[in-house]
Amino acid sequence: MKELEEKEVEKVLIGQATEEQIQAWKKEHGIVYAIIVDGKVCYLKKPGRKEMSYAASIGISDPMGMVEGILTTCFIGGCEDFKTDDDLFLATVSQLEHITETKQAELVKL
């Protein structure tokens, strides 16, 4: 009896971009992130001042609105369900703090 060869099956995610598209986003936006939840993927650019300012203005009265503001303004592609499905959105929340990390500054009193 012949042994069956195991073939690795490449899993395609819902909303998955091509490598060419990802490279184009990197060229346009710099840093690009992928968030994957339950076989679905969305792509986000690193937020800048404009995106953070918008999100912070919403966050004054609605802390979850701040997170939604970041997701909405930084979303560049992938599965649109991340914007509307509460389970996907809430799973994404825990990852958004990582894309908003900044460099550490040093204050020196002279």
C-alpha positions, 0 to 999 in steps of 0.5 A, spaced: 500 500 500 502 506 498 503 512 503 499 518 501 504 524 501 501 530 506 501 536 502 500 543 505 494 546 503 495 554 503 489 557 507 486 563 504 483 568 508 476 572 507 479 578 505 486 576 503 490 581 499 495 579 494 502 580 495 502 585 490 497 589 493 500 589 500 507 592 497 503 597 494 500 599 500 506 599 504 509 604 498 503 608 499 502 608 507 509 605 510 507 600 515 501 596 514 498 591 519 494 585 518 489 583 523 486 575 523 480 573 526 476 566 525 479 566 517 478 573 516 483 578 515 483 586 515 489 590 513 490 597 517 495 602 516 499 605 522 495 611 524 498 618 524 496 625 527 490 626 523 487 619 525 489 619 532 486 626 533 480 624 529 479 618 534 481 622 540 475 627 539 470 621 538 473 618 544 472 624 549 464 622 549 465 615 547 471 610 549 469 605 544 468 610 539 475 612 539 477 605 537 472 605 532 475 611 529 482 608 529 479 602 525 475 606 520 480 611 518 486 606 518 482 600 514 485 600 507 483 593 505 480 586 507 474 583 509 469 589 511 466 585 516 471 587 521 467 594 521 460 591 522 461 585 526 461 586 533 465 579 535 470 581 529 471 588 532 472 586 539 477 581 537 480 587 533 480 592 539 486 588 543 490 589 537 489 596 536 494 598 542 499 595 538 499 599 532 498 606 536 505 605 539 510 610 539 517 611 540 519 613 547 522 620 548 526 622 553 526 629 557 532 632 560 532 638 564 537 643 562 
